[in-house]
Every structure is written in structure tokens, then in C-alpha cells.
Amino acid sequence: MNYLKHHHFGTAATLVAAIFSFFILFSFKPSSKVKIFMIGDSTMANKKYQSTPERGWGMVLACFFDDEVEIDNHAVNGRSSKSFIDEGRWQKVIDNVKPGDYVFIQFGHNDEKPQPERHTDPGTTFDANLRRFVEETRQRGGIPVLFNAVVRRNFQIVEEKNDDDEKLRLIDAKTAPLVKEGDTLRDTHGAYLDSPRNVAHETGCAFVDANLITHNLEQSLGREESKKLHMWYKPGEHPMLPDGRRDNTHYNIYGAHRVAALLAEAVAKEVKPLRRHLVSYDIAVARDGSGDYFTIQEAIQAAPEGKKVTIQILGGEWEKPKENKVKNIKFYLRNGAKWIN
């Protein structure tokens, strides 16, 4: 683009000033990346990957969008729409939203909890908070996308009282009593699932039915296979969890990737500009905990024989592995990743 050719400058001074302005303009040209802010609870949040296999689906979402998309995940364990606002977390996000940025909004798990610092009511206070997120995002020129809460793995025949999902991290497989489970997944969110849908309809905002998507996933897997999505481990099964874990709410590495893949596809259907950024792969490697594995060697070992496998490597410097004649593997370097040999 030539900003000079369409103008006539009467003096040399004017010309110099215009050229100077031209260089200033392009020196401070904003990033061309698509930015996605994420706000929500523990099912979406980033985790301390050095000490736990737990992952939020937002932590791994970058694996499913190309390098033109930047994910800025502000979801936090235990937060409701109310506490996220009251703690100043929303203000921190909205102050940084620029025109064209996306804000993914997913609450509900903790809004339904009884604690007054977190509790909201569907139809009134919960809806009002979601409406605020949408309206303030638009005031900044951003694009809001509403999600309802992902499903809990609840196959229990007798409903179990759960006043705090965060306590599930304290329940190990050695001491937790076994509960009787059936074959049908039971809803735990009730009307809290309707608020995001209703606010989206009211405001014309994009909506992703994350609950239906994850319900169908868990129900299709059944009560035993669905455990593989969650922090459900026998004692000694995982080195970070010597006593095991029985947690039907939070995802492990595998579960977060399965859910993020489905939600990324759903977003691409609802938000047309994001469709071209969608990425398909078999295995992801990343040192920051966002991948399926931390090392290339682990990914190669996990790759099946007799099938073409794509392994994407996100960020950092890596030693290029020797050619594996048994497995048909293609590597994709992403987010600045490069070979050092």
C-alpha cells in the first residue's frame, strides 16, 4: 500500500512529515494474528503441568488452530461468572480486548454452587453476568462466543451431593467409596445450561452447545471408557498420583484433547472467520503441557504402525529424530519450533 501516491504535497516539509508518519504507522502496525481470550472455570483453565496430568480444554486449544491464532487463556479453577468479575479478572481481560479479538465465555459449574461469593441464579444474575461479558466485549470491538458448561461424568444411580468440584482433587482412589453407576449419563447443571443459550439468542451472539457435545462424547464411550477422559486413576497408575484419583469433572491430557478437538470444530461451524484456521493432526508435542506428549520420542512410540501419522511440534528447538522406516510419520513445526540438527 502506498499512502503517498494519492496525495499532492505542496512543500518539501509536508512531504517529509508525511513520510515520517508513514513509517511511524507501519512501525506500530498491530499484529495480524487472530487473538482469542478465554474466560471460564477449571474445565477450561491452564494447569500446573509439572505436577499434575490434569488439563483444561482451553489449555490445549492452540493445537487445533493454526499459527495465525493466539490463545490467551484467563480461565481459573473454581471461578463462577460472579467471582470472575468480583476479583477483577474480567476487568483485566476486557482492558486488553481490541477490535476483532474473540472472547470465549464458559461458566456454570461454579455458578450453581451454594457459596455466596460464587453463586448466581439462572434467569437473573447468571444471565446478567453473561450479558455483561457480551456487551462489554462488543463495546471494545471484540467478538463474544458463549459456551454452556461441559458435562460431568455422572453415571451415578443415586445422585451425589457435590458442593465444590475443586474438592475432587482431594479424593484419591484408595479412600473414596465406590458408588453404584448405571449406563445413562445424568445431567447435573439444570437451568444453568439454558442461560448461555438464551443470552446468545437475545443478543445475537454465537453459541456453542458444549454440554450437548460432551454429553454425546461421554455417553458414546459409556461408563467405563469415559473414565479415560477424566482424572480417574487407580493407585500407582500415574507417577504424579500414587494414591490414584476419582474425579468425574476434570479432564486429563487425553480428555482435554478430545474435548478441545470437538469444541474447535463446533466453533468453526458457528464462527465462519475461524474456519480457515482449523488444524487437523494426530499427535501434538509441546514442552508447556499443551500437547499430547512432552517429547518427540514419546509421540513416535505412540504412533501406530501401518498408518500415516502427522505429529505437530509446538515451539522450541528440537533434535530431529532419525528416520523411522517402520512408521510413516510426517512432522509439522509450529509456533516457531525448529530443528537444531
Residue, then its C-alpha position, 0 to 999 in steps of 0.5 A: m500500500n502506498y499512502l503517498k501516491h494519492h496525495h499532492f504535497g505542496t512543500a518539501a516539509t509536508l512531504v517529509a512529515a508525511i513520510f515520517s508518519f508513514f513509517i511511524l504507522f507501519s512501525f506500530k502496525p498491530s499484529s495480524k494474528v487472530k487473538i482469542f481470550m478465554i474466560g471460564d472455570s477449571t474445565m477450561a483453565n491452564k494447569k500446573y503441568q509439572s505436577t499434575p496430568e490434569r488439563g483444561w480444554g482451553m489449555v490445549l486449544a492452540c493445537f487445533f488452530d493454526d499459527e495465525v491464532e493466539i490463545d490467551n487463556h484467563a480461565v481459573n479453577g473454581r471461578s463462577s461468572k460472579s467471582f470472575i468479575d468480583e476479583g477483577r479478572w474480567q476487568k483485566v481481560i476486557d482492558n486488553v480486548k481490541p477490535g476483532d479479538y474473540v472472547f470465549i465465555q464458559f461458566g456454570h459449574n461454579d455458578e450453581k454452587p451454594q457459596p455466596e461469593r460464587h453463586t448466581d441464579p439462572g434467569t437473573t444474575f447468571d444471565a446478567n453476568l453473561r450479558r455483561f461479558v457480551e456487551e462489554t466485549r462488543q463495546r471494545g470491538g471484540i467478538p463474544v462466543l458463549f459456551n454452556a458448561v461441559v458435562r460431568r461424568n455422572f453415571q451415578i444411580v443415586e445422585e451425589k451431593n457435590d458442593d465444590d468440584e475443586k474438592l475432587r482433587l482431594i479424593d484419591a482412589k484408595t479412600a473414596p467409596l465406590v458408588k453404584e453407576g448405571d449406563t445413562l449419563r445424568d445431567t447435573h447443571g439444570a437451568y444453568l445450561d439454558s442461560p448461555r443459550n438464551v443470552a446468545h439468542e437475545t443478543g445475537c451472539a454465537f453459541v456453542d452447545a458444549n454440554l450437548i457435545t460432551h454429553n454425546l462424547e461421554q455417553s458414546l464411550g459409556r461408563e467405563e471408557s469415559k473414565k479415560l477422559h477424566m482424572w480417574y486413576k487407580p493407585g500407582e497408575h500415574p507417577m504424579l498420583p500414587d494414591g490414584r484419583r476419582d474425579n468425574t469433572h476434570y479432564n486429563i491430557y487425553g480428555a482435554h484433547r478430545v474435548a478441545a478437538l470437538l469444541a474447535e470444530a463446533v466453533a468453526k461451524e458457528v464462527k465462519p472467520l475461524r474456519r480457515h484456521l482449523v488444524s487437523y493432526d494426530i499427535a501434538v508435542a509441546r514442552d508447556g503441557s499443551g500437547d499430547y506428549f512432552t517429547i518427540q520420542e514419546a509421540i513416535q512410540a505412540a504412533p501406530e504402525g501401518k498408518k500415516v501419522t502427522i505429529q505437530i511440534l509446538g515451539g522450541e528447538w528440537e533434535k530431529p529424530k532419525e528416520n523411522k522406516v517402520k512408521n510413516i510419520k510426517f512432522y509439522l513445526r509450529n509456533g516457531a519450533k525448529w530443528i537444531n540438527 
